[in-house]
Structure formats: structure tokens, C-alpha cells
């Protein structure tokens, strides 16, 4: 099979121009790299070859290739400008589709003014579509930290029950900047911090503050995205391992002030790759067929009033500022 890379993976290299959709001629000249040495750039939804193994898979077409977050964005059916998804894994990755820029369909390529990444989105239409991306270093990893470092829980799935054992955090604020802060702060010297501890602070308060820290970080990134686009988010689509945590998803909706929608299939990276391949090979006739079959597992509606939301986010932001520029 010929050596290929899809546009979303190519966009992660330093030699690819995501505006033109081609290897950058100036950079190739600077580094002395012949274009013939680089793989052919293909679309994410395109038949590029067949499996040649003798393990019973020979002849199966290879037709869906995309970066993990681009595949998740596609799997969440975020195909129109303004639609966004957040993946809750060890870290968190929020992507919002900003469109093609053609025919008034969104922003298209734009440089971020709020320290976000402009990336290519996977498309079934063989056109350059873009997204803003914000990366959070510590998402579900904060739950692993409670399990492995503090021994507060035996397994990651136990954190929801422990957090639900108290009605609130008891004033505890947890900034999980164990490896610095990612988007939109980008402070490698920030330090993990708990503040607001009292004599009556219990493990449940710490567990609840840890979960809330994930949602607060996502809210910071989404606020930066909305500042870029000027388009308020109507709903956030969620996936990944931590998305199964109902307490976290409800608080996420509360702190954002918009619904959070969890699909029945939370492994949307694999689902997105399958969608791209299925469209390229004719398994599905068109994207509309995928939209018709989408099913939500649960929709979390915000319950927190605006004044409380503003107060809670203000406390979080004060805690984040205290955690910044701490390390050497």
C-alpha cells in the first residue's frame, strides 16, 4: 500500500500548511526536504488501500483515517460551525467546529487570540474544515491521583459515590495542576493546589472538589472558544471514560449553563473512524443517515442559577491564579 497520511494527522506535523492543505513549500526549502520523500496527503474519508494480511482480513478496505480528537469530533456529529464536543480521558480535549469559511458557513481558518489551537477537522465532504482545540492536561487523571496517591478510593468508579456522600465541597477548591496548566493558561510552572481546607474537611469534600475541577477547566476552555467565535454554545456533547460519571456531567452542565449531552456510545473516537470509513465505502449512503441514527444516553440540563454560577467560577479563577507560577 502506498505511504499516506490524512489531512488531520498531517496538520499535526510542522511541515504541513493547514491553510492550503499541502506540504508547505517554504518549510521544505528551509529544511532541504524533497516533497517526494513525504507521504501522499489524502482525505480522512477516502479508500486508500486494502489490508494485505493473511489473518482473515485480506481485502478489507482502509478508508477511515483521522487523528483521535478529529475522529471524536466527527463521531459526535459536530459537522457544523458552533458545535462542540469534549472528551474526558486522562486529560480533556475540547474541540469546536468553526466551519469552512465558505458560503458564510462559520469562521474557517482563524488564528486564536486566546491561546487555543487551530486544527483541521475531519470531513466527509473532501473540503478543509477547521476547529478550535483546547487541551487540558489533568482530567480523569485527578481521579487516578485520588486512588493511587491518597488511597481515598479503591477504583476510579468509586469516586462518584464518595463525592456524593457530601452535599458540596465544604469550601474546598482543588486545582489539579500536577504538570502545569494547559489551555487557556499555558503555565508550565503552575502547581497542584487544594485550598479551603478546614478541620471538618472529609474525603468526600476532596473527591467532590476533584471532580468539579475537571468541569471548571472545561468551562475555562469553552469561555475562550466563545470569546474567539462570538457564538454561544447551545449544548456540549461529551464522551470518554469520565463522561459516564453522572455527578460530573450534571455539574458540568451547571457550571456551563448549557445542556450536556452524552451519547449511548461514549467511545466516539473509534465510532468517528468507523463513520468516516463507512461513508467512503458506501456502507452509509450519506451523513444524514448517521444523524438519523444518533441516540443520546442522557441529557443533563443546568440547574444552577446564574448568580451561583458566577460566584463558583469566580472562586475557581482566584484559586487558579494562586496556583500559577509556583514551580521553579
Secondary structure as a PSIPRED ss2 file (coil, helix, strand):
# PSIPRED VFORMAT (PSIPRED V4.0)

   1 X C   1.000  0.000  0.000
   2 X C   1.000  0.000  0.000
   3 X C   1.000  0.000  0.000
   4 X E   0.000  0.000  1.000
   5 X E   0.000  0.000  1.000
   6 X E   0.000  0.000  1.000
   7 X H   0.000  1.000  0.000
   8 X H   0.000  1.000  0.000
   9 X H   0.000  1.000  0.000
  10 X H   0.000  1.000  0.000
  11 X C   1.000  0.000  0.000
  12 X C   1.000  0.000  0.000
  13 X C   1.000  0.000  0.000
  14 X C   1.000  0.000  0.000
  15 X C   1.000  0.000  0.000
  16 X E   0.000  0.000  1.000
  17 X E   0.000  0.000  1.000
  18 X C   1.000  0.000  0.000
  19 X C   1.000  0.000  0.000
  20 X C   1.000  0.000  0.000
  21 X C   1.000  0.000  0.000
  22 X E   0.000  0.000  1.000
  23 X E   0.000  0.000  1.000
  24 X C   1.000  0.000  0.000
  25 X H   0.000  1.000  0.000
  26 X H   0.000  1.000  0.000
  27 X H   0.000  1.000  0.000
  28 X H   0.000  1.000  0.000
  29 X H   0.000  1.000  0.000
  30 X H   0.000  1.000  0.000
  31 X H   0.000  1.000  0.000
  32 X C   1.000  0.000  0.000
  33 X C   1.000  0.000  0.000
  34 X C   1.000  0.000  0.000
  35 X H   0.000  1.000  0.000
  36 X H   0.000  1.000  0.000
  37 X H   0.000  1.000  0.000
  38 X C   1.000  0.000  0.000
  39 X C   1.000  0.000  0.000
  40 X E   0.000  0.000  1.000
  41 X E   0.000  0.000  1.000
  42 X E   0.000  0.000  1.000
  43 X C   1.000  0.000  0.000
  44 X C   1.000  0.000  0.000
  45 X E   0.000  0.000  1.000
  46 X E   0.000  0.000  1.000
  47 X E   0.000  0.000  1.000
  48 X E   0.000  0.000  1.000
  49 X E   0.000  0.000  1.000
  50 X E   0.000  0.000  1.000
  51 X C   1.000  0.000  0.000
  52 X C   1.000  0.000  0.000
  53 X C   1.000  0.000  0.000
  54 X C   1.000  0.000  0.000
  55 X C   1.000  0.000  0.000
  56 X C   1.000  0.000  0.000
  57 X C   1.000  0.000  0.000
  58 X C   1.000  0.000  0.000
  59 X C   1.000  0.000  0.000
  60 X C   1.000  0.000  0.000
  61 X E   0.000  0.000  1.000
  62 X E   0.000  0.000  1.000
  63 X E   0.000  0.000  1.000
  64 X E   0.000  0.000  1.000
  65 X C   1.000  0.000  0.000
  66 X C   1.000  0.000  0.000
  67 X C   1.000  0.000  0.000
  68 X H   0.000  1.000  0.000
  69 X H   0.000  1.000  0.000
  70 X H   0.000  1.000  0.000
  71 X H   0.000  1.000  0.000
  72 X H   0.000  1.000  0.000
  73 X H   0.000  1.000  0.000
  74 X H   0.000  1.000  0.000
  75 X H   0.000  1.000  0.000
  76 X C   1.000  0.000  0.000
  77 X C   1.000  0.000  0.000
  78 X C   1.000  0.000  0.000
  79 X C   1.000  0.000  0.000
  80 X C   1.000  0.000  0.000
  81 X C   1.000  0.000  0.000
  82 X C   1.000  0.000  0.000
  83 X C   1.000  0.000  0.000
  84 X E   0.000  0.000  1.000
  85 X E   0.000  0.000  1.000
  86 X E   0.000  0.000  1.000
  87 X E   0.000  0.000  1.000
  88 X E   0.000  0.000  1.000
  89 X C   1.000  0.000  0.000
  90 X C   1.000  0.000  0.000
  91 X C   1.000  0.000  0.000
  92 X E   0.000  0.000  1.000
  93 X E   0.000  0.000  1.000
  94 X E   0.000  0.000  1.000
  95 X E   0.000  0.000  1.000
  96 X E   0.000  0.000  1.000
  97 X E   0.000  0.000  1.000
  98 X E   0.000  0.000  1.000
  99 X E   0.000  0.000  1.000
 100 X C   1.000  0.000  0.000
 101 X C   1.000  0.000  0.000
 102 X C   1.000  0.000  0.000
 103 X C   1.000  0.000  0.000
 104 X C   1.000  0.000  0.000
 105 X C   1.000  0.000  0.000
 106 X E   0.000  0.000  1.000
 107 X C   1.000  0.000  0.000
 108 X C   1.000  0.000  0.000
 109 X C   1.000  0.000  0.000
 110 X C   1.000  0.000  0.000
 111 X C   1.000  0.000  0.000
 112 X C   1.000  0.000  0.000
 113 X C   1.000  0.000  0.000
 114 X C   1.000  0.000  0.000
 115 X C   1.000  0.000  0.000
 116 X C   1.000  0.000  0.000
 117 X E   0.000  0.000  1.000
 118 X E   0.000  0.000  1.000
 119 X E   0.000  0.000  1.000
 120 X E   0.000  0.000  1.000
 121 X E   0.000  0.000  1.000
 122 X C   1.000  0.000  0.000
 123 X C   1.000  0.000  0.000
 124 X C   1.000  0.000  0.000
 125 X C   1.000  0.000  0.000
 126 X C   1.000  0.000  0.000
 127 X C   1.000  0.000  0.000
 128 X C   1.000  0.000  0.000
 129 X E   0.000  0.000  1.000
 130 X E   0.000  0.000  1.000
 131 X E   0.000  0.000  1.000
 132 X E   0.000  0.000  1.000
 133 X E   0.000  0.000  1.000
 134 X E   0.000  0.000  1.000
 135 X E   0.000  0.000  1.000
 136 X E   0.000  0.000  1.000
 137 X C   1.000  0.000  0.000
 138 X C   1.000  0.000  0.000
 139 X C   1.000  0.000  0.000
 140 X C   1.000  0.000  0.000
 141 X H   0.000  1.000  0.000
 142 X H   0.000  1.000  0.000
 143 X H   0.000  1.000  0.000
 144 X H   0.000  1.000  0.000
 145 X H   0.000  1.000  0.000
 146 X H   0.000  1.000  0.000
 147 X H   0.000  1.000  0.000
 148 X H   0.000  1.000  0.000
 149 X C   1.000  0.000  0.000
 150 X C   1.000  0.000  0.000
 151 X C   1.000  0.000  0.000
 152 X C   1.000  0.000  0.000
 153 X C   1.000  0.000  0.000
 154 X C   1.000  0.000  0.000
 155 X C   1.000  0.000  0.000
 156 X H   0.000  1.000  0.000
 157 X H   0.000  1.000  0.000
 158 X H   0.000  1.000  0.000
 159 X H   0.000  1.000  0.000
 160 X H   0.000  1.000  0.000
 161 X H   0.000  1.000  0.000
 162 X H   0.000  1.000  0.000
 163 X H   0.000  1.000  0.000
 164 X C   1.000  0.000  0.000
 165 X C   1.000  0.000  0.000
 166 X C   1.000  0.000  0.000
 167 X C   1.000  0.000  0.000
 168 X C   1.000  0.000  0.000
 169 X C   1.000  0.000  0.000
 170 X C   1.000  0.000  0.000
 171 X C   1.000  0.000  0.000
 172 X C   1.000  0.000  0.000
 173 X E   0.000  0.000  1.000
 174 X E   0.000  0.000  1.000
 175 X E   0.000  0.000  1.000
 176 X C   1.000  0.000  0.000
 177 X C   1.000  0.000  0.000
 178 X C   1.000  0.000  0.000
 179 X C   1.000  0.000  0.000
 180 X C   1.000  0.000  0.000
 181 X E   0.000  0.000  1.000
 182 X C   1.000  0.000  0.000
 183 X C   1.000  0.000  0.000
 184 X C   1.000  0.000  0.000
 185 X C   1.000  0.000  0.000
 186 X C   1.000  0.000  0.000
 187 X E   0.000  0.000  1.000
 188 X C   1.000  0.000  0.000
 189 X C   1.000  0.000  0.000
 190 X C   1.000  0.000  0.000
 191 X C   1.000  0.000  0.000
 192 X C   1.000  0.000  0.000
 193 X E   0.000  0.000  1.000
 194 X E   0.000  0.000  1.000
 195 X E   0.000  0.000  1.000
 196 X C   1.000  0.000  0.000
 197 X C   1.000  0.000  0.000
 198 X C   1.000  0.000  0.000
 199 X C   1.000  0.000  0.000
 200 X C   1.000  0.000  0.000
 201 X C   1.000  0.000  0.000
 202 X C   1.000  0.000  0.000
 203 X H   0.000  1.000  0.000
 204 X H   0.000  1.000  0.000
 205 X H   0.000  1.000  0.000
 206 X H   0.000  1.000  0.000
 207 X H   0.000  1.000  0.000
 208 X H   0.000  1.000  0.000
 209 X H   0.000  1.000  0.000
 210 X H   0.000  1.000  0.000
 211 X H   0.000  1.000  0.000
 212 X H   0.000  1.000  0.000
 213 X H   0.000  1.000  0.000
 214 X H   0.000  1.000  0.000
 215 X H   0.000  1.000  0.000
 216 X H   0.000  1.000  0.000
 217 X H   0.000  1.000  0.000
 218 X H   0.000  1.000  0.000
 219 X H   0.000  1.000  0.000
 220 X H   0.000  1.000  0.000
 221 X H   0.000  1.000  0.000
 222 X H   0.000  1.000  0.000
 223 X H   0.000  1.000  0.000
 224 X H   0.000  1.000  0.000
 225 X H   0.000  1.000  0.000
 226 X H   0.000  1.000  0.000
 227 X H   0.000  1.000  0.000
 228 X H   0.000  1.000  0.000
 229 X H   0.000  1.000  0.000
 230 X C   1.000  0.000  0.000
 231 X C   1.000  0.000  0.000
 232 X C   1.000  0.000  0.000
 233 X C   1.000  0.000  0.000
 234 X C   1.000  0.000  0.000
 235 X E   0.000  0.000  1.000
 236 X E   0.000  0.000  1.000
 237 X E   0.000  0.000  1.000
 238 X E   0.000  0.000  1.000
 239 X E   0.000  0.000  1.000
 240 X C   1.000  0.000  0.000
 241 X H   0.000  1.000  0.000
 242 X H   0.000  1.000  0.000
 243 X H   0.000  1.000  0.000
 244 X H   0.000  1.000  0.000
 245 X C   1.000  0.000  0.000
 246 X H   0.000  1.000  0.000
 247 X H   0.000  1.000  0.000
 248 X H   0.000  1.000  0.000
 249 X H   0.000  1.000  0.000
 250 X H   0.000  1.000  0.000
 251 X H   0.000  1.000  0.000
 252 X H   0.000  1.000  0.000
 253 X H   0.000  1.000  0.000
 254 X H   0.000  1.000  0.000
 255 X H   0.000  1.000  0.000
 256 X H   0.000  1.000  0.000
 257 X C   1.000  0.000  0.000
 258 X C   1.000  0.000  0.000
 259 X E   0.000  0.000  1.000
 260 X E   0.000  0.000  1.000
 261 X E   0.000  0.000  1.000
 262 X E   0.000  0.000  1.000
 263 X E   0.000  0.000  1.000
 264 X C   1.000  0.000  0.000
 265 X C   1.000  0.000  0.000
 266 X C   1.000  0.000  0.000
 267 X C   1.000  0.000  0.000
 268 X H   0.000  1.000  0.000
 269 X H   0.000  1.000  0.000
 270 X H   0.000  1.000  0.000
 271 X H   0.000  1.000  0.000
 272 X H   0.000  1.000  0.000
 273 X H   0.000  1.000  0.000
 274 X H   0.000  1.000  0.000
 275 X H   0.000  1.000  0.000
 276 X H   0.000  1.000  0.000
 277 X H   0.000  1.000  0.000
 278 X H   0.000  1.000  0.000
 279 X H   0.000  1.000  0.000
 280 X H   0.000  1.000  0.000
 281 X H   0.000  1.000  0.000
 282 X C   1.000  0.000  0.000
 283 X C   1.000  0.000  0.000
 284 X C   1.000  0.000  0.000
 285 X C   1.000  0.000  0.000
 286 X C   1.000  0.000  0.000
 287 X H   0.000  1.000  0.000
 288 X H   0.000  1.000  0.000
 289 X H   0.000  1.000  0.000
 290 X H   0.000  1.000  0.000
 291 X H   0.000  1.000  0.000
 292 X H   0.000  1.000  0.000
 293 X H   0.000  1.000  0.000
 294 X C   1.000  0.000  0.000
 295 X C   1.000  0.000  0.000
 296 X E   0.000  0.000  1.000
 297 X E   0.000  0.000  1.000
 298 X E   0.000  0.000  1.000
 299 X E   0.000  0.000  1.000
 300 X E   0.000  0.000  1.000
 301 X C   1.000  0.000  0.000
 302 X C   1.000  0.000  0.000
 303 X C   1.000  0.000  0.000
 304 X C   1.000  0.000  0.000
 305 X C   1.000  0.000  0.000
 306 X H   0.000  1.000  0.000
 307 X H   0.000  1.000  0.000
 308 X H   0.000  1.000  0.000
 309 X H   0.000  1.000  0.000
 310 X H   0.000  1.000  0.000
 311 X H   0.000  1.000  0.000
 312 X H   0.000  1.000  0.000
 313 X H   0.000  1.000  0.000
 314 X H   0.000  1.000  0.000
 315 X H   0.000  1.000  0.000
 316 X H   0.000  1.000  0.000
 317 X H   0.000  1.000  0.000
 318 X H   0.000  1.000  0.000
 319 X H   0.000  1.000  0.000
 320 X H   0.000  1.000  0.000
 321 X H   0.000  1.000  0.000
 322 X H   0.000  1.000  0.000
 323 X H   0.000  1.000  0.000
 324 X C   1.000  0.000  0.000
 325 X C   1.000  0.000  0.000
 326 X C   1.000  0.000  0.000
 327 X C   1.000  0.000  0.000
 328 X C   1.000  0.000  0.000
